[in-house]
């Protein structure tokens, strides 16, 4: 990442130095995951769509601990793998919107709330800004080489309400709390980076 672009990393000290945590990352471009993996202060295990595990990328992604997920339904193998990462004190990376889009955290899926409430791991919001810029691209689909990409880590927070409940209602309420915190972090990240 540092060879191809100019990442500016802000707030990496906010990622807990030990113990489980979940990085909730906005997603506007294919390089968002690799950018966070390359700049995070700890190894990150992302849930990545199974379609990305093709050819030589398959053994590479699995070798660096990434988790293959089938988005067509509930992928129990991926869920189990993600919970194991957290149980072992690792860092799980999630794109809570499910796929690339505006990257504004406007529409979250329930997966992030499930993992956060079930594991009790704190959620660290992460904003990747500048990866979707279209001006000056030499390679279609990639941000301009040597352009600045900002990776802004926010303050960790607990998604649950402290009751330990894991009901559908509790997960829905957690999703609302998470969305508010992620949206606020994104607005702060845009203000402090001028993007």
C-alpha positions in Angstrom: 0.0 0.0 0.0 2.8 2.4 0.9 4.6 1.7 -2.4 1.6 2.4 -4.6 -0.2 5.1 -2.7 0.4 7.6 0.1 -1.6 6.4 3.0 -2.1 8.9 5.8 -3.1 6.9 8.9 -4.8 8.8 11.7 -5.8 7.4 15.1 -4.2 4.0 14.8 -3.4 4.2 18.5 -7.2 3.9 19.2 -7.1 0.2 18.1 -6.9 -1.9 21.3 -3.3 -3.2 21.6 -4.6 -6.7 22.7 -7.8 -8.6 22.9 -10.6 -9.0 20.5 -11.9 -6.1 18.5 -13.9 -5.5 15.3 -12.9 -3.0 12.7 -16.0 -1.6 10.9 -14.8 -0.1 7.6 -16.7 1.9 5.1 -16.4 0.5 1.6 -16.3 2.5 -1.6 -13.4 0.7 -3.4 -11.7 -2.6 -3.9 -8.5 -1.4 -2.1 -10.3 -0.4 1.1 -9.7 -3.9 2.7 -6.0 -4.2 1.6 -5.4 -0.5 2.7 -6.7 -1.3 6.2 -4.8 -4.6 6.4 -1.6 -2.7 5.4 -2.0 0.2 7.8 -3.7 -1.3 10.9 -1.4 -1.7 13.9 -2.5 -5.4 14.3 -3.2 -8.2 11.8 -6.8 -8.1 10.5 -8.9 -11.0 9.4 -11.6 -9.7 7.0 -14.8 -11.4 5.9 -14.4 -11.3 2.1 -16.9 -12.4 -0.5 -16.1 -15.9 -1.9 -15.9 -14.5 -5.4 -12.6 -12.8 -4.6 -11.0 -16.1 -3.8 -10.0 -17.0 -7.4 -6.8 -18.3 -9.0 -3.7 -17.4 -7.1 -5.6 -15.1 -4.8 -7.3 -18.0 -3.1 -4.3 -19.5 -1.4 -2.8 -16.1 -0.8 -6.0 -14.7 1.0 -6.4 -17.9 3.0 -2.7 -17.9 3.9 -2.9 -14.4 5.4 -6.0 -15.4 7.4 -8.8 -13.9 5.4 -12.2 -15.5 5.8 -14.3 -16.5 2.7 -18.0 -15.7 3.0 -20.9 -16.8 0.7 -23.2 -13.8 0.7 -26.1 -15.6 -0.9 -27.3 -16.8 2.6 -26.1 -17.3 6.1 -22.7 -18.9 5.8 -22.2 -20.8 9.0 -18.6 -21.7 8.2 -17.7 -18.0 7.9 -19.7 -17.1 11.0 -17.8 -19.8 13.0 -14.5 -18.6 11.6 -15.2 -15.0 12.5 -16.2 -15.9 16.1 -13.1 -18.0 16.4 -10.9 -15.0 15.4 -12.6 -13.0 18.2 -12.5 -15.8 20.8 -8.7 -16.1 20.2 -8.3 -12.3 20.8 -7.8 -11.4 17.2 -9.1 -8.5 15.0 -12.0 -9.0 12.7 -12.5 -6.7 9.8 -16.1 -6.1 8.5 -17.6 -4.0 5.8 -21.0 -3.5 7.6 -22.7 -2.3 4.5 -22.0 -5.7 2.9 -20.6 -4.5 -0.4 -19.1 -1.5 -2.1 -21.3 1.6 -2.3 -21.3 5.2 -1.2 -19.3 4.2 1.9 -21.5 6.4 4.1 -22.7 3.7 6.5 -26.4 4.5 5.5 -27.5 0.9 5.2 -26.0 -1.6 7.6 -26.5 -5.3 7.6 -27.1 -7.1 10.9 -23.8 -9.1 10.8 -21.7 -6.5 12.6 -24.2 -6.2 15.4 -24.4 -10.0 15.7 -20.6 -10.4 16.0 -20.2 -7.4 18.4 -23.1 -8.5 20.7 -22.2 -12.2 20.6 -18.5 -11.7 21.3 -18.6 -8.6 23.4 -15.7 -7.3 21.4 -15.4 -3.5 21.0 -16.1 -2.0 17.6 -13.6 0.4 16.1 -15.0 2.6 13.3 -12.6 3.0 10.3 -13.1 5.5 7.5 -11.1 5.1 4.3 -11.2 8.3 2.3 -9.8 9.0 -1.1 -9.9 5.5 -2.5 -12.8 6.2 -4.8 -11.3 9.3 -6.5 -11.7 9.0 -10.2 -9.5 11.9 -11.4 -6.0 11.0 -12.7 -6.4 7.2 -12.8 -3.9 5.4 -14.9 -5.3 1.9 -14.2 -9.1 1.8 -14.3 -10.6 0.6 -11.1 -7.7 1.9 -8.9 -7.2 5.3 -7.3 -4.4 7.3 -9.0 -1.0 5.9 -8.1 0.9 7.8 -5.5 -2.3 9.7 -4.5 -3.2 10.2 -0.8 -5.6 7.8 0.8 -6.6 8.6 4.4 -7.3 5.8 6.9 -8.9 7.2 10.0 -9.5 5.0 13.1 -12.1 6.1 15.6 -12.7 5.4 19.3 -13.7 1.9 20.2 -17.2 1.4 21.6 -19.4 -1.4 22.9 -22.3 -2.2 20.6 -24.5 -4.0 23.2 -26.7 -2.3 25.8 -24.9 -4.1 28.6 -27.8 -6.5 29.2 -26.2 -9.5 27.4 -29.4 -10.0 25.4 -29.0 -11.5 22.0 -32.6 -11.3 20.8 -33.6 -10.0 17.4 -34.8 -6.8 19.1 -31.4 -6.4 20.9 -29.5 -6.9 17.6 -31.8 -4.3 15.8 -31.2 -1.8 18.6 -27.4 -2.5 18.5 -27.5 -1.9 14.7 -29.1 1.5 15.2 -26.4 2.4 17.9 -23.6 1.2 15.6 -24.9 3.1 12.6 -25.1 6.3 14.6 -21.5 5.9 15.9 -20.1 4.9 12.5 -21.9 7.9 10.7 -20.6 10.3 13.4 -17.0 8.9 12.9 -17.2 9.3 9.2 -18.4 12.9 9.5 -15.5 13.6 11.9 -13.0 11.9 9.6 -14.2 14.0 6.7 -13.8 17.2 8.7 -10.3 16.4 10.0 -9.0 15.3 6.6 -10.8 17.9 4.5 -12.4 15.2 2.2 
